[in-house]
Amino acid sequence: MSMSKFLCQNCHFLASRARIKITLEIGKKSTGECNFSRVYWRTIATYEQHVSLARPLATVVPKRSLFHTIIQRPGTGINMPGQGLKKIDKNEEELKEQKSPVLKLITKWEEEQKIGMEKFPLCPDYKLFIRIIIKLAVFLFVASLLWPEFIEMVSDVIEEPVSNPAVISTAAKSPVVYLYKAAPLRLVSRIWGRLTDMEVYTVLRPVVYGAYSNLFSVNMDEALVKDFKMYKSLAEFFRRPLDLSLRPIDSTAKVVCPCDGKVLSCGKIVNGRVEQVKGVTYSLQKLLGPLVTEPSHDKWGSEEGYKYDWKSGQAPLQNYHPAVMKDPENNALFHCVFYLAPGDYHRFHSPVEWTMKHRRHFPGDLLSVNPRIANIVKDLFILNERVVLSGEWQHGYFSVTPVGATNVGSIKVYEDVWLNTNRLRFKPGTYFETNFGESGYEIPKGEALGEFNLGSTIVLIFEAPKETKLNLEAGQTIRFGQSIF
């Protein structure tokens, strides 16, 4: 009997026109027609149940292809149903891979990589290399902007700021000073500092440094390195070392000038007031801050009804002034203020042989310290950022105070690695201080103490015998190593 006769009419219809939507009821009607049709209906019922339980499979795989897989491959779909299901699952995975956007991107990336390997054998993934370079450049740029803030955070952990309203100047309430302080001088100073730290091309160095020397009358004959090409940046040129053989230190002088510059003011300190310029004074207590050590003489504890808190610094000026001194009966406090012009030597040295025991850093404004501004702005040296280096010498108290100015926010002290000046933000009335111990640092006369960027001011406060006469006059030009008295 032939196969065409064996298949009944219903079976032949199923083999040619059937769909996956054939229900079990139709299968029941045809059951009993022939054995071959029963096998088909049984298989169809099995797959109908499988499709109803796995709807995602029915949505991904067309129902027509599912039925054709059973009919056209009886060896796997009828005799071995499990293998038929595996085959369908494999087709499903292939279709999912084709429709997944992530897998499409991966496939496209692999194809591009193969093409890149053929075109660029030394750089197989050049696009990835470019992306890494761009990300690294962005990271370094952001890190450079945040680096100063990170340094300030570390410094604040090492040195906790001290708050003391007694050091705040009352001149800040003046309308003229208020408008002047409103200018973004600190931001300009930070930008200027970044620009001066940039390396200048060797070919351009003689032109740039030569123009600066002509503008500010820089005497390169006194520099230790006279070749412009040896200074990599403008900041290095500002801080150029001096040929010390051309500046012999006066061995007969008790105090020598610590820097090159111009004398703004000098003389005795009277009633706790320091002369800024002629006719303009400021508070000694606000300049130096509270006393570092308790007064050694008995006078301050023996007077009846006298109360003095030397740590708070809230005492009246007439009491603060002698409390700073070691021997207020026989000695007096003297001051000398030196202005460093942009063309001057920017490093400062020790004026005497002394012991540095304490450092106090006052963050502040960066107003200009030009003599014309000093005549207008009261308490200029109290408003500005400054670093008070204090200790003792043979006659008692001694201090060197470098003061910052516009474009001169950076003050460096060689013996103090934790000093961090020119901060992004600061709170008025706060300062940072460090004690160098009871022994302190023994500093000989003439030794380098620190340096500025561009130029600024040095304020000397020292104790000396009352009959001392200074060899200085206001407005006088002076050089490092010359005698003060």
C-alpha positions, 0 to 999 in steps of 0.5 A, a space after each residue: 500500500 502506497 504512502 498516499 493511500 495510507 494517509 487519510 484525507 485529514 492527515 494530508 490536509 494537516 501536512 499541507 495546510 495546518 497551523 499551530 492554532 489547531 486546537 485539541 478539540 479538532 484533534 479529538 474529532 480526527 482521532 481514530 481516523 488512522 494511527 499516523 494522525 493520532 501521532 500528529 495530534 498527540 504531538 500537536 497537543 504537547 506543543 500547544 501546552 508548551 506554547 501556552 506555558 511559555 508565551 515569550 517563546 510564542 512571541 519570538 518564534 512564529 507559530 508557522 515555523 514551530 509547526 513546520 519544524 514538527 512536520 518537516 523534520 519528523 526524525 527530531 520533532 516526532 520521534 524525539 520530542 526533547 531534541 525538537 524542543 532543544 532545536 527550537 530553544 536554539 533558534 530562539 536564542 539566535 533570534 534574541 541575539 539578533 534583536 538585542 541592542 546590546 548584543 548588536 553593539 558588541 557585534 558591531 564593536 567586534 567587527 570594527 575592531 577586526 577592521 582596525 586590526 587590519 588597517 592599524 596593526 600597531 594600534 588595534 583599537 585606536 578609538 579606545 586609545 583616544 578615549 582613554 587619553 581624553 578621559 585622562 586629560 579631563 581627570 588631570 584638569 579637574 584634579 589640578 583645580 581641586 588640588 589646592 582645596 585638597 592641600 588646604 583640607 590636609 593642612 586644616 587636619 594638621 593645623 586646626 585653625 584658631 578663632 580670635 575676634 580680637 585680631 580683626 581690624 575695625 578698618 574693614 568697615 570703612 566704605 573705601 576699604 570695603 569697596 577695595 576688598 570687594 575686588 577679586 584680588 585673591 582670585 586674580 593672585 591665584 591666576 597670576 600665580 598659575 601663569 607665572 609657574 608655567 614654563 616659558 619656551 627657551 627662545 622666548 625667555 630673553 624677550 619676556 624676562 628682558 622686558 620685565 627687567 626694563 619695566 621694573 629696573 631689575 639689576 641682573 648684575 647682582 643675580 647669581 645666574 645672569 643668563 635669562 635662559 636658565 630660568 624656566 618660568 617667570 616665578 623662578 625669575 622672580 625668586 632668582 638667587 642673589 650673588 651674596 659675594 656682592 652683598 657682604 653682611 655688616 659684621 659690626 651691626 647688631 641688626 642688618 636689613 633682611 631684604 632689598 627694598 625701601 623703608 616705609 617707616 621705622 622707630 619706637 612703638 608707643 602705647 602699642 601702636 605701630 606706625 604704618 606711614 607718617 600719621 597712620 598707625 595700627 595695633 601691635 596686638 592685632 598684628 602679632 595676635 595673642 601672646 605666645 608665652 606668659 610674661 616672665 616678669 612679676 609685674 603682671 601678677 603683682 598689681 592689685 586688682 589687675 586681671 590679665 588673660 595673656 592667652 585670650 589677647 583681650 587685654 588693653 594695648 598699654 598692657 599688651 605692649 610691655 607684656 610682649 617684652 622680656 625687660 620692659 623696664 630697660 628696653 623698648 620695642 622698635 619696628 622697621 617696615 621694608 617695601 619690596 618693589 617688583 624688581 627687587 630681590 624677592 628673598 628675605 634673610 635673618 637680620 640677627 642671630 636669634 631663636 625662632 620658636 613660633 609661627 602664626 599664619 593669618 589668612 587675609 586680604 591681598 591689598 596692594 602694599 604700595 606706599 600710596 595705598 598705605 597712605 589711604 588704607 588704615 590697618 593695611 598690614 592687619 588686613 593683609 595675609 601675613 606670617 609672624 615668625 617670633 622668638 628671642 635674641 640677645 635683648 629679648 623679643 624678636 619677630 620677622 613678619 612677611 606680609 602678602 599683597 596683590 599677586 603675592 599671596 604665596 609666602 614660603 618659609 624654608 624651615 616650615 613645611 606645613 605653611 600653606 598661604 594664599 588659601 581659596 577661602 578664609 574666615 576673618 579672625 582665624 589663624 594657624 600657629 605652630 610651636 617649634 619647641 622650647 629649643 626652637 630653630 637657631 638661625 644665624 645672621 644673614 641666613 635665608 628665611 623664605 621668599 615671596 612671589 613678585 614683591 611685598 613687605 617685611 615688618 620687623 618688631 624687636 626689643 632693644 635697649 631704650 637708648 638705641 638709635 636706628 640708622 634708617 629714615 623713611 623713604 630710604 632705599 636699603 639693601 640686604 646686609 646693611 646695618 639698621 643699628 
